[in-house]
Structures are given as structure tokens and as C-alpha cells.
């Protein structure tokens, strides 16, 4: 499936719905490509990060699917008439992929490797995934040590571990921008067909962290729920992102004026 990309905040977002993203990922998982596909889900935090880091922006824009993770980004797309279809969070996308495969499974398991989260969390997530989605086979899990991304030997071992597991899909939960940079640099050595950079998704699947109620997600308040449940880790980040957002909007307004000059 060829997806239309739309530029917002200098990010080339994929203009797809969650259903379309799921179908595309499962197609990729079933087919061998010359190189593995990368899926990223920029939220407000990642959008702020890439505005200050052109190399991170390049990594996002070279992904195969770049999905909108967050209501503020979706609302901005409508404000600037870019019109991205809907929010597709990593935490919703991964279980949606599992559920869709479960429905259409024809005896062939979907082999998945979980990379990230704290010790023991991915194992717990694996048990829950297998119980809920019998057609999904979690063929490996690994929680890398702190600072592993700067250790070439450790990265090589991780790639070998994933390759030996013969996974089709790699779910990476290392936090941003570490997970996106790591995938861009090492994915070709893992033997997987698709990698999804999915943040805290492994924690959510394991039940270690709670998702916001559906009504809060619908109204763009998941950030508030997560701040209340993890204030020490997330409060400062959300405040900084909130303060940076007006500047991002102004910069995008100025950029859009140059891209779309007014016809007199």
C-alpha cells in the first residue's frame, strides 16, 4: 500500500486511518522486503524534539509509516488544512494489529519480539498477549541495560537475539528518541519485516501502566491522566511541551504562508 504523506511541523505524516495502518503492517509482516519497514508515532513531545533536532526529523521522515499520536497534532492538521484522518497511537496500534491477525489467522502464527520495558515486564506482556491473541506467538523478549545504545557489542547481541527468534514484527518500547534512532541504525540486522516504535506500549500490554479512560482519550486528555499517574516522570515533560506548543504553531503558520502564498 502506497500512503500519501502530508507535511506538518516539517514532519511527513502518513495520511492513514488506524485500520489502514493495521492492514499495511500485516501485509508487510507477511512479505519479505529488501529492507525492514519502520513505523513511528510522533506525539507532541516527539514533534517538539524534532523541531530542535534535524537528525531526529530525518529519522522520522525516512520511516515507512509516520502516524499521528496525539489530539493536538490532529487538531493542528485541521487548523492548517493539512487534514490528517485520525489519531493512531502506538498503544492502540499494536493490540489492533494482534486483534486483526487473530481474526484473519489461517494457521500461520504472527511471530513477535518485544524489545524494551523494565526487567520482567515484557515477559508479563508476552503471557497476556498469548492468552488474548492465540494466533500471536511472542518468540522473544529482551530488556536491554541502561546505556546499551552506546555499546556496539550489546547492540550486536540484541540484533543477533532478534534474528535468531525469526520474528516478523519487532515492537520497540525504549522511549523516544532512543527507540527511533536505534531502529534506524540497527533494524537491517534483525531479520524482522516490520518494527513498530511504540513507547510505553509493552508496559500497557503487561498491565504495568494504565491507559486513560476512553472518554479522556477522545477529548485529548490522556496527557492529564498520565501526568496524574506518573507525576515525577511526566509532569515536567508535559509542562515543557505545552509551553513549546504555541511556538510550534506560530512557526508552522509562518512556514505555511511561505509554502502557500496568498493569491491576490
Backbone as JSON, one array per atom type, in Angstrom:
{
  "sequence": "XXXXXXXXXXXXXXXXXXXXXXXXXXXXXXXXXXXXXXXXXXXXXXXXXXXXXXXXXXXXXXXXXXXXXXXXXXXXXXXXXXXXXXXXXXXXXXXXXXXXXXXXXXXXXXXXXXXXXXXXXXXXXXXXXXXXXXXXXXXXXXXXXXXXXXXXXXXXXXXXXXXXXXXXXXXXXXXXXXXXXXXXXXXXXXXXXXXXXXXXXXXXXXXXXXXXXXXXXXXXXXXXXXXXXXXXXXXXXXXXXXXXXXXXXXXXXXXXXXXXXXXX",
  "N": [[0.84, -1.19, 0.0], [0.64, 2.13, -0.96], [1.15, 5.08, 0.72], [-0.18, 8.36, 1.23], [1.73, 11.17, 2.03], [1.72, 13.88, 4.28], [2.82, 17.1, 5.02], [3.5, 18.49, 8.12], [4.5, 20.63, 10.65], [7.01, 20.18, 9.67], [7.24, 17.48, 9.6], [6.74, 14.49, 7.82], [3.87, 13.22, 7.75], [1.96, 10.17, 7.59], [-0.99, 9.86, 5.85], [-3.23, 8.14, 6.96], [-5.77, 5.95, 8.26], [-6.28, 4.18, 11.39], [-7.15, 1.57, 10.84], [-6.27, 1.24, 8.19], [-3.52, 1.47, 8.59], [-3.05, -0.81, 10.17], [-3.73, -2.88, 8.35], [-1.75, -2.46, 6.43], [0.62, -2.94, 7.89], [0.31, -5.66, 8.55], [0.36, -6.75, 5.99], [3.0, -6.16, 5.29], [4.27, -7.67, 7.25], [3.79, -10.22, 6.35], [5.29, -10.47, 4.09], [8.5, -10.7, 2.6], [10.83, -8.12, 2.42], [13.29, -6.07, 0.75], [14.42, -4.49, 2.65], [13.7, -3.94, 6.12], [10.59, -2.56, 7.35], [9.8, 0.53, 8.94], [7.87, 1.84, 11.58], [6.64, 4.73, 13.02], [5.38, 6.89, 15.62], [4.77, 9.91, 16.05], [4.13, 12.09, 18.74], [3.13, 15.05, 20.61], [5.43, 15.53, 22.15], [7.51, 14.26, 20.67], [7.29, 15.77, 18.38], [8.09, 18.28, 19.28], [10.73, 17.62, 19.99], [11.88, 16.94, 17.47], [11.78, 19.39, 16.25], [13.92, 20.68, 17.25], [16.0, 19.12, 16.59], [17.36, 18.26, 13.79], [18.38, 15.82, 12.79], [16.91, 13.88, 14.1], [14.44, 14.52, 13.01], [14.92, 13.75, 10.37], [15.13, 10.97, 10.69], [12.5, 10.33, 11.48], [11.12, 11.14, 9.16], [12.1, 9.43, 7.26], [10.92, 7.08, 7.85], [8.63, 4.33, 7.23], [5.94, 4.31, 7.83], [4.45, 7.03, 9.32], [2.81, 8.04, 11.91], [0.07, 9.86, 13.37], [0.17, 10.63, 16.69], [-1.64, 11.76, 18.99], [-4.03, 14.15, 19.99], [-3.59, 17.03, 19.86], [-1.85, 17.29, 17.64], [-3.44, 16.3, 15.58], [-5.56, 18.18, 15.67], [-4.12, 20.46, 14.96], [-3.5, 19.8, 12.34], [-5.93, 20.14, 11.12], [-6.39, 22.82, 11.59], [-4.42, 23.97, 9.97], [-5.25, 23.08, 7.57], [-4.25, 20.69, 6.6], [-5.29, 18.24, 7.13], [-5.11, 15.48, 8.35], [-6.23, 12.11, 8.84], [-6.92, 10.73, 11.36], [-6.15, 10.1, 14.86], [-3.55, 7.84, 15.59], [-2.36, 6.0, 17.87], [0.63, 4.46, 19.21], [0.08, 2.74, 21.29], [-2.51, 1.93, 20.85], [-2.3, 0.93, 18.3], [-0.6, -1.4, 18.24], [-1.98, -3.54, 19.77], [-4.22, -3.57, 18.08], [-3.18, -4.54, 15.69], [-2.54, -7.15, 16.53], [-5.13, -8.08, 17.13], [-6.41, -7.93, 14.64], [-4.93, -9.78, 13.18], [-5.58, -12.06, 14.58], [-8.26, -12.39, 13.87], [-8.13, -12.94, 11.14], [-6.41, -15.05, 10.97], [-4.89, -17.89, 9.48], [-3.86, -20.23, 10.35], [-1.17, -19.71, 10.3], [1.14, -18.45, 12.51], [1.64, -15.16, 13.97], [4.68, -13.94, 14.4], [6.3, -12.36, 17.01], [8.54, -10.07, 18.51], [9.43, -8.6, 21.58], [10.98, -5.72, 22.53], [12.36, -3.97, 25.09], [11.12, -2.05, 27.96], [11.04, -2.56, 31.57], [12.92, -5.02, 33.51], [11.38, -8.17, 33.39], [8.89, -7.17, 32.72], [8.26, -7.3, 29.95], [8.09, -10.07, 29.68], [5.8, -10.56, 31.18], [3.97, -9.13, 29.66], [4.08, -10.67, 27.34], [2.85, -13.08, 28.14], [0.24, -12.2, 28.56], [-0.45, -11.32, 26.02], [-0.35, -13.71, 24.51], [-2.37, -15.14, 25.78], [-4.63, -13.62, 25.14], [-4.53, -13.33, 22.38], [-4.33, -15.92, 20.63], [-3.23, -16.55, 18.12], [-0.99, -15.08, 17.93], [2.42, -15.28, 18.34], [4.71, -14.8, 20.7], [7.91, -14.67, 20.28], [10.22, -13.93, 21.48], [11.75, -11.89, 24.02], [13.28, -8.97, 25.39], [14.98, -6.97, 27.72], [16.98, -4.37, 27.48], [20.12, -3.27, 28.98], [20.76, -0.19, 30.82], [21.96, 2.49, 28.87], [22.7, 0.93, 26.74], [22.55, 1.56, 24.05], [24.82, 2.89, 23.36], [26.74, 1.02, 23.3], [28.36, -0.89, 21.17], [28.85, -3.66, 20.98], [26.83, -4.73, 22.61], [24.56, -3.9, 21.21], [24.92, -5.38, 18.9], [24.6, -7.96, 19.92], [21.92, -7.83, 20.65], [20.68, -7.57, 18.15], [21.4, -10.05, 17.04], [20.04, -11.74, 18.78], [17.35, -11.1, 18.24], [17.26, -11.77, 15.54], [17.73, -14.52, 15.64], [15.38, -15.35, 16.78], [13.58, -15.24, 14.74], [11.5, -13.39, 14.16], [8.61, -11.71, 12.82], [7.51, -9.25, 13.37], [8.76, -6.55, 15.21], [8.35, -5.1, 18.26], [9.15, -2.12, 19.68], [9.96, -0.69, 22.68], [11.5, 1.53, 23.92], [11.51, 4.15, 24.6], [11.42, 7.54, 23.46], [13.83, 9.8, 21.97], [15.27, 7.49, 21.6], [14.42, 4.9, 20.77], [13.63, 5.3, 18.1], [16.0, 6.19, 16.86], [17.62, 3.95, 17.35], [16.3, 1.92, 15.93], [16.51, 2.91, 13.3], [19.24, 2.71, 12.91], [19.95, -0.01, 13.36], [18.08, -1.88, 12.48], [18.21, -3.33, 10.1], [19.78, -5.53, 10.65], [18.32, -7.29, 12.11], [16.54, -9.06, 10.96], [13.77, -8.88, 10.94], [10.5, -8.14, 9.54], [8.94, -5.89, 10.02], [9.16, -3.07, 12.16], [7.81, -1.57, 15.01], [7.89, 1.4, 16.58], [7.0, 2.0, 19.7], [6.85, 3.21, 22.23], [5.52, 3.31, 25.46], [4.03, 1.02, 25.15], [4.53, -1.74, 25.65], [4.53, -1.8, 28.42], [1.86, -1.09, 28.89], [0.54, -3.28, 27.71], [1.37, -5.25, 29.45], [0.06, -4.52, 31.7], [1.32, -2.98, 33.55], [1.24, -0.25, 33.47], [-1.5, 2.02, 33.35], [-3.92, 2.73, 30.85], [-5.46, 5.8, 29.88], [-8.95, 6.51, 30.57], [-11.41, 5.84, 28.0], [-12.99, 8.08, 27.34], [-11.4, 10.23, 28.1], [-9.25, 9.95, 26.36], [-10.59, 10.41, 24.0], [-11.15, 13.13, 24.12], [-8.69, 14.26, 24.09], [-7.23, 14.19, 26.49], [-5.45, 12.41, 27.54], [-2.85, 12.95, 28.25], [-3.17, 14.33, 30.66], [-4.18, 12.36, 32.37], [-1.99, 10.6, 32.4], [-0.08, 12.24, 33.53], [-1.11, 12.55, 36.11], [-0.91, 9.94, 37.01], [1.78, 9.35, 36.77], [3.45, 11.48, 37.99], [6.1, 12.34, 38.74], [7.74, 11.49, 36.66], [6.55, 12.46, 34.31], [5.33, 15.01, 34.54], [6.99, 17.34, 34.3], [7.85, 17.07, 31.64], [5.43, 17.28, 30.18], [4.64, 19.87, 30.85], [6.74, 21.37, 29.72], [6.41, 20.66, 27.02], [3.87, 21.71, 26.57], [4.38, 24.45, 26.88], [6.04, 24.82, 24.73], [4.42, 24.37, 22.56], [2.78, 26.61, 21.54], [4.77, 28.14, 20.24], [5.58, 26.33, 18.27], [3.24, 26.2, 16.76], [3.09, 28.82, 15.81], [5.45, 28.96, 14.29], [4.82, 27.06, 12.37], [2.65, 28.29, 11.15], [3.92, 30.5, 9.97], [5.6, 29.11, 8.22], [3.75, 27.8, 6.6], [2.62, 29.98, 5.3], [4.65, 30.66, 3.56], [4.84, 28.37, 2.03], [2.31, 28.21, 0.94], [1.59, 30.72, -0.69], [-0.45, 33.64, -0.53], [-2.91, 34.3, -2.95], [-3.46, 37.22, -4.72]],
  "CA": [[0.0, 0.0, 0.0], [1.35, 3.4, -1.01], [0.42, 6.06, 1.52], [0.04, 9.78, 0.98], [2.4, 11.85, 3.14], [1.36, 15.29, 4.4], [3.81, 17.78, 5.85], [3.02, 19.34, 9.22], [5.63, 20.86, 11.57], [8.16, 19.62, 8.94], [7.17, 16.02, 9.67], [5.97, 13.91, 6.73], [2.93, 12.27, 8.34], [1.2, 9.29, 6.7], [-2.42, 10.18, 5.94], [-3.94, 6.86, 7.0], [-6.52, 5.61, 9.46], [-5.7, 3.04, 12.12], [-7.47, 0.35, 10.1], [-5.37, 1.17, 7.04], [-2.18, 1.21, 9.11], [-3.01, -2.21, 10.59], [-3.69, -3.71, 7.14], [-0.44, -2.29, 5.8], [1.62, -3.61, 8.72], [0.14, -7.11, 8.4], [0.87, -7.09, 4.65], [4.47, -6.14, 5.38], [4.7, -8.79, 8.09], [3.64, -11.46, 5.58], [6.13, -10.47, 2.9], [9.89, -10.31, 2.77], [11.25, -6.96, 1.64], [14.74, -5.9, 0.7], [14.77, -3.89, 3.94], [12.53, -3.92, 7.01], [9.78, -1.34, 7.42], [9.78, 1.18, 10.25], [6.65, 2.57, 11.92], [6.84, 5.67, 14.13], [4.12, 7.54, 16.0], [5.11, 11.16, 16.73], [3.17, 12.85, 19.52], [3.6, 16.43, 20.8], [6.8, 15.5, 22.64], [8.41, 13.97, 19.55], [7.24, 16.91, 17.46], [8.96, 19.29, 19.87], [12.11, 17.14, 19.89], [12.39, 17.03, 16.11], [11.92, 20.8, 15.87], [15.23, 21.11, 17.75], [16.98, 18.11, 16.21], [17.13, 17.89, 12.39], [18.71, 14.42, 12.56], [15.74, 13.12, 14.53], [13.42, 14.77, 11.99], [15.25, 12.91, 9.22], [14.78, 9.59, 11.04], [11.05, 10.23, 11.41], [10.65, 11.31, 7.79], [12.53, 8.28, 6.46], [10.15, 5.9, 8.25], [7.68, 3.87, 6.2], [4.67, 4.85, 8.31], [4.64, 8.06, 10.35], [1.41, 8.17, 12.32], [-0.25, 10.93, 14.32], [-0.1, 10.15, 18.05], [-1.99, 12.88, 19.85], [-5.07, 15.06, 19.5], [-3.12, 18.36, 19.44], [-1.3, 17.21, 16.28], [-4.6, 16.16, 14.69], [-6.25, 19.47, 15.61], [-3.26, 21.37, 14.19], [-3.61, 19.45, 10.92], [-7.17, 20.75, 10.63], [-6.18, 24.26, 11.63], [-3.59, 24.35, 8.83], [-5.85, 22.48, 6.37], [-3.48, 19.54, 6.15], [-6.34, 17.22, 7.21], [-4.76, 14.09, 8.64], [-7.54, 11.5, 9.11], [-7.25, 10.43, 12.75], [-5.04, 9.75, 15.74], [-3.2, 6.42, 15.64], [-1.3, 5.88, 18.89], [1.31, 3.17, 19.25], [-0.55, 1.9, 22.3], [-3.7, 1.36, 20.22], [-1.94, 0.26, 17.06], [-0.03, -2.74, 18.43], [-3.04, -4.54, 20.01], [-5.09, -3.65, 16.91], [-2.51, -5.45, 14.77], [-2.73, -8.5, 17.07], [-6.55, -8.45, 17.01], [-6.72, -8.14, 13.22], [-4.33, -11.06, 12.78], [-6.37, -13.11, 15.23], [-9.5, -12.57, 13.1], [-7.86, -13.48, 9.81], [-5.37, -16.09, 11.05], [-5.18, -19.1, 8.71], [-2.95, -21.27, 10.85], [0.19, -19.2, 10.37], [1.23, -17.51, 13.64], [2.33, -13.9, 13.81], [5.82, -14.03, 15.32], [6.55, -11.02, 17.54], [9.59, -9.89, 19.52], [9.24, -7.4, 22.39], [12.26, -5.15, 22.96], [12.2, -2.8, 25.94], [10.46, -2.1, 29.27], [11.89, -3.0, 32.68], [13.08, -6.47, 33.66], [10.19, -8.93, 33.75], [7.65, -6.58, 32.2], [7.97, -7.85, 28.63], [7.64, -11.45, 29.88], [4.4, -10.48, 31.62], [3.2, -8.71, 28.48], [4.01, -11.81, 26.43], [1.84, -14.01, 28.63], [-1.09, -11.62, 28.34], [-0.68, -11.31, 24.56], [-0.62, -15.08, 24.08], [-3.68, -15.53, 26.31], [-5.7, -12.88, 24.47], [-4.43, -13.49, 20.93], [-3.63, -17.21, 20.46], [-2.52, -16.64, 16.84], [0.24, -14.29, 18.04], [3.46, -16.04, 19.03], [5.8, -13.95, 21.18], [9.04, -15.58, 20.12], [11.37, -13.42, 22.21], [11.65, -10.61, 24.75], [14.57, -8.56, 25.96], [15.06, -5.65, 28.34], [18.41, -4.05, 27.43], [20.64, -2.49, 30.11], [20.86, 1.25, 30.64], [23.08, 2.93, 28.07], [23.07, -0.09, 25.76], [22.61, 2.11, 22.69], [26.19, 3.38, 23.12], [27.6, -0.16, 23.36], [28.24, -1.57, 19.88], [28.78, -5.11, 21.19], [25.49, -5.05, 23.13], [23.61, -3.73, 20.1], [25.11, -6.53, 18.01], [23.98, -9.1, 20.58], [20.46, -7.66, 20.56], [20.3, -7.89, 16.76], [21.54, -11.5, 16.87], [18.97, -12.37, 19.55], [16.11, -10.91, 17.49], [17.37, -12.53, 14.29], [17.59, -15.94, 15.98], [13.97, -15.6, 17.12], [12.84, -15.27, 13.48], [10.28, -12.61, 14.32], [8.13, -10.9, 11.7], [7.27, -7.9, 13.88], [9.5, -6.14, 16.39], [7.75, -3.99, 19.0], [10.25, -1.48, 20.41], [9.49, 0.2, 23.73], [12.71, 2.03, 24.57], [11.39, 5.59, 24.83], [11.85, 8.4, 22.34], [14.03, 9.35, 20.59], [16.2, 6.36, 21.58], [13.91, 3.78, 20.0], [13.64, 5.63, 16.67], [17.4, 6.19, 16.41], [18.14, 2.58, 17.36], [15.7, 1.2, 14.81], [17.08, 3.4, 12.05], [20.65, 2.29, 12.8], [20.24, -1.43, 13.53], [16.98, -2.76, 12.11], [18.59, -4.2, 9.0], [20.49, -6.71, 11.13], [17.44, -8.07, 12.99], [15.79, -10.05, 10.2], [12.32, -8.7, 11.02], [9.86, -7.46, 8.41], [8.39, -4.6, 10.45], [9.4, -2.63, 13.54], [6.91, -0.51, 15.47], [8.4, 2.15, 17.74], [5.7, 2.1, 20.36], [6.89, 3.84, 23.54], [5.15, 2.56, 26.67], [3.04, 0.0, 24.8], [4.8, -3.02, 26.32], [4.05, -1.61, 29.8], [0.4, -1.13, 28.86], [0.14, -4.66, 27.44], [1.64, -6.04, 30.65], [-0.76, -4.02, 32.81], [2.17, -2.24, 34.49], [0.74, 1.12, 33.43], [-2.89, 2.07, 32.94], [-4.32, 3.7, 29.83], [-6.53, 6.72, 30.28], [-10.28, 6.09, 30.13], [-11.68, 6.15, 26.6], [-13.52, 9.43, 27.18], [-10.28, 11.16, 28.21], [-8.52, 9.86, 25.09], [-11.41, 11.02, 22.95], [-11.07, 14.58, 24.22], [-7.3, 14.7, 24.1], [-6.8, 14.4, 27.87], [-4.62, 11.3, 28.02], [-1.67, 13.55, 28.89], [-3.54, 14.66, 32.04], [-4.26, 11.1, 33.11], [-0.64, 10.06, 32.59], [0.59, 13.12, 34.48], [-1.62, 12.24, 37.44], [-0.48, 8.6, 37.42], [3.25, 9.33, 36.81], [3.82, 12.9, 38.06], [7.55, 12.58, 38.81], [8.38, 11.22, 35.37], [5.94, 13.09, 33.14], [4.81, 16.36, 34.74], [7.9, 18.33, 33.72], [7.83, 16.93, 30.18], [4.19, 17.81, 29.62], [4.68, 21.33, 31.0], [7.67, 21.89, 28.71], [5.79, 20.5, 25.7], [2.77, 22.67, 26.49], [4.95, 25.78, 26.68], [6.65, 24.87, 23.4], [3.41, 24.2, 21.5], [2.43, 27.86, 20.83], [5.85, 28.5, 19.34], [5.5, 25.43, 17.13], [2.11, 26.61, 15.93], [3.46, 30.07, 15.14], [6.44, 28.62, 13.27], [4.12, 26.37, 11.28], [1.86, 29.32, 10.45], [4.84, 31.24, 9.12], [6.07, 28.22, 7.17], [2.65, 27.57, 5.68], [2.45, 31.17, 4.48], [5.66, 30.61, 2.5], [4.53, 27.24, 1.18], [1.07, 28.52, 0.22], [1.45, 32.18, -0.77], [-1.81, 34.1, -0.79], [-3.1, 34.84, -4.3], [-4.24, 38.47, -4.66]],
  "C": [[0.88, 1.24, 0.0], [0.53, 4.44, -0.26], [0.79, 7.48, 1.13], [0.69, 10.38, 2.22], [2.02, 13.33, 3.1], [2.28, 15.96, 5.41], [3.16, 18.7, 6.86], [4.15, 19.43, 10.24], [6.93, 20.26, 10.99], [8.28, 18.11, 9.09], [6.28, 15.52, 8.52], [5.06, 12.81, 7.3], [2.24, 11.44, 7.26], [-0.29, 9.56, 6.92], [-3.23, 8.9, 5.87], [-4.73, 6.75, 8.29], [-5.83, 4.46, 10.19], [-5.95, 1.74, 11.38], [-6.54, 0.17, 8.92], [-3.94, 0.86, 7.48], [-2.03, -0.26, 9.51], [-2.91, -3.13, 9.37], [-2.32, -3.65, 6.47], [0.63, -3.05, 6.57], [1.52, -5.13, 8.57], [0.59, -7.58, 7.01], [2.4, -7.14, 4.66], [4.99, -7.34, 6.17], [4.68, -10.12, 7.34], [4.64, -11.58, 4.44], [7.55, -10.03, 3.24], [10.2, -9.13, 1.86], [12.78, -6.9, 1.63], [15.25, -5.27, 1.99], [13.53, -3.85, 4.8], [11.86, -2.56, 7.03], [9.8, -0.79, 8.85], [8.49, 1.98, 10.41], [6.94, 3.44, 13.13], [5.52, 6.39, 14.39], [4.41, 8.83, 16.76], [3.92, 11.79, 17.46], [3.71, 14.28, 19.69], [5.06, 16.44, 21.24], [7.8, 15.25, 21.52], [8.43, 15.11, 18.54], [8.11, 18.05, 17.97], [10.43, 18.88, 19.71], [12.67, 17.31, 18.47], [12.54, 18.47, 15.63], [13.28, 21.36, 16.28], [16.36, 20.2, 17.27], [16.72, 17.64, 14.77], [17.42, 16.42, 12.08], [17.55, 13.53, 12.99], [14.6, 13.31, 13.53], [13.65, 13.88, 10.77], [14.85, 11.46, 9.49], [13.27, 9.38, 10.97], [10.58, 10.24, 9.96], [11.09, 10.18, 6.86], [11.83, 6.99, 6.87], [9.16, 5.54, 7.14], [6.24, 4.23, 6.55], [4.97, 5.82, 9.44], [3.26, 8.52, 10.77], [1.21, 9.23, 13.4], [-0.6, 10.33, 15.68], [-0.39, 11.37, 18.92], [-3.0, 13.82, 19.22], [-4.54, 16.44, 19.11], [-2.54, 18.37, 18.03], [-2.44, 17.11, 15.27], [-5.33, 17.49, 14.54], [-5.43, 20.49, 14.81], [-3.36, 21.07, 12.7], [-4.88, 20.05, 10.32], [-7.06, 22.26, 10.59], [-5.43, 24.74, 10.38], [-4.04, 23.69, 7.53], [-4.96, 21.4, 5.74], [-4.35, 18.28, 6.18], [-5.8, 15.79, 7.27], [-6.01, 13.39, 9.18], [-7.88, 11.24, 10.57], [-5.98, 10.13, 13.54], [-4.82, 8.24, 15.69], [-2.04, 6.28, 16.62], [-0.65, 4.51, 18.81], [0.63, 2.21, 20.21], [-1.87, 1.3, 21.83], [-3.34, 0.5, 19.02], [-1.48, -1.18, 17.28], [-1.12, -3.78, 18.76], [-4.02, -4.65, 18.84], [-4.5, -4.56, 15.84], [-2.71, -6.9, 15.23], [-4.17, -8.98, 16.86], [-6.91, -8.74, 15.56], [-6.13, -9.45, 12.72], [-5.12, -12.22, 13.36], [-7.62, -13.43, 14.41], [-9.22, -13.3, 11.79], [-6.85, -14.62, 9.81], [-5.8, -17.35, 10.31], [-4.22, -20.22, 9.1], [-1.52, -20.81, 10.97], [0.29, -18.2, 11.51], [1.94, -16.23, 13.24], [3.44, -13.88, 14.86], [6.28, -12.62, 15.7], [7.67, -11.06, 18.56], [9.35, -8.58, 20.24], [10.59, -6.93, 22.92], [12.01, -3.91, 23.79], [11.45, -3.1, 27.22], [11.44, -2.63, 30.33], [11.95, -4.52, 32.75], [11.77, -7.13, 34.09], [8.9, -8.42, 33.14], [7.29, -7.18, 30.85], [7.51, -9.31, 28.73], [6.16, -11.48, 30.29], [3.51, -10.09, 30.46], [3.02, -9.88, 27.52], [2.93, -12.79, 26.85], [0.43, -13.49, 28.36], [-1.44, -11.61, 26.85], [-1.1, -12.71, 24.09], [-2.0, -15.54, 24.55], [-4.82, -14.87, 25.54], [-5.72, -13.1, 22.97], [-3.67, -14.78, 20.63], [-2.86, -17.32, 19.15], [-1.22, -15.85, 16.85], [1.25, -15.08, 18.88], [4.59, -15.08, 19.42], [7.04, -14.83, 21.26], [10.3, -15.08, 20.82], [11.08, -12.11, 22.9], [13.04, -10.27, 25.25], [14.46, -7.14, 26.5], [16.53, -5.25, 28.39], [18.85, -3.2, 28.62], [20.71, -1.0, 29.79], [22.11, 1.62, 29.85], [23.5, 1.96, 26.99], [23.29, 0.48, 24.36], [23.99, 2.65, 22.34], [27.22, 2.24, 23.13], [27.4, -0.97, 22.09], [28.1, -3.08, 20.04], [27.4, -5.52, 21.7], [24.45, -4.93, 22.03], [23.7, -4.91, 19.13], [24.46, -7.77, 18.6], [22.46, -9.04, 20.49], [19.98, -8.05, 19.16], [20.35, -9.4, 16.52], [20.41, -12.24, 17.59], [17.64, -12.29, 18.79], [16.12, -11.75, 16.22], [17.17, -14.02, 14.55], [16.15, -16.32, 16.28], [13.08, -15.69, 15.89], [11.47, -14.58, 13.6], [9.91, -11.89, 13.02], [7.96, -9.45, 12.12], [8.09, -7.69, 15.15], [8.79, -4.95, 17.01], [8.83, -3.4, 19.9], [9.67, -0.48, 21.41], [10.65, 0.73, 24.54], [12.61, 3.51, 24.94], [11.97, 6.36, 23.67], [12.86, 9.43, 22.83], [14.94, 8.13, 20.47], [15.72, 5.26, 20.65], [13.94, 4.06, 18.5], [15.05, 5.63, 16.11], [17.94, 4.76, 16.33], [17.59, 1.79, 16.18], [16.31, 1.61, 13.48], [18.49, 2.87, 11.83], [20.83, 0.78, 12.71], [19.2, -2.38, 12.95], [17.35, -3.75, 11.01], [19.29, -5.47, 9.41], [19.6, -7.65, 11.94], [16.67, -9.17, 12.27], [14.29, -9.91, 10.27], [11.79, -8.02, 9.76], [9.4, -6.06, 8.77], [8.81, -4.32, 11.89], [8.45, -1.49, 13.86], [7.53, 0.13, 16.7], [7.2, 2.62, 18.54], [5.75, 2.6, 21.79], [6.53, 2.91, 24.69], [4.19, 1.41, 26.41], [3.27, -1.32, 25.51], [4.33, -2.95, 27.77], [2.54, -1.69, 29.87], [-0.09, -2.56, 28.63], [0.33, -5.55, 28.66], [0.73, -5.66, 31.81], [0.04, -3.29, 33.85], [1.75, -0.78, 34.58], [-0.68, 1.09, 32.89], [-3.09, 3.08, 31.83], [-5.38, 4.61, 30.42], [-7.88, 6.16, 29.85], [-10.55, 6.57, 28.7], [-12.15, 7.58, 26.43], [-12.4, 10.47, 27.27], [-9.44, 11.14, 26.92], [-9.28, 10.56, 23.98], [-11.29, 12.54, 22.95], [-9.65, 15.11, 24.37], [-6.74, 14.94, 25.49], [-5.95, 13.26, 28.42], [-3.37, 11.82, 28.72], [-1.95, 13.86, 30.36], [-3.58, 13.41, 32.9], [-2.87, 10.56, 33.41], [0.16, 10.93, 33.56], [0.17, 12.8, 35.91], [-1.12, 10.89, 37.94], [1.05, 8.48, 37.51], [3.79, 10.76, 36.91], [5.33, 13.16, 38.05], [8.21, 12.44, 37.45], [7.86, 12.11, 34.25], [5.51, 14.54, 33.31], [5.69, 17.42, 34.06], [7.87, 18.29, 32.2], [6.58, 17.56, 29.57], [4.12, 19.33, 29.76], [5.57, 21.94, 29.92], [7.08, 21.78, 27.31], [4.66, 21.51, 25.51], [3.27, 24.09, 26.24], [5.55, 25.93, 25.29], [5.62, 24.86, 22.27], [3.02, 25.51, 20.81], [3.51, 28.3, 19.85], [5.87, 27.62, 18.1], [4.39, 25.85, 16.18], [2.43, 27.89, 15.15], [4.46, 29.8, 14.01], [5.78, 27.93, 12.08], [3.27, 27.34, 10.47], [2.75, 30.11, 9.49], [5.34, 30.38, 7.95], [4.99, 27.98, 6.13], [2.4, 28.78, 4.77], [3.44, 31.18, 3.32], [5.35, 29.51, 1.5], [3.32, 27.53, 0.33], [0.89, 30.04, 0.17], [0.03, 32.58, -1.17], [-1.89, 34.72, -2.18], [-3.97, 36.08, -4.22], [-5.02, 38.67, -5.94]]
}
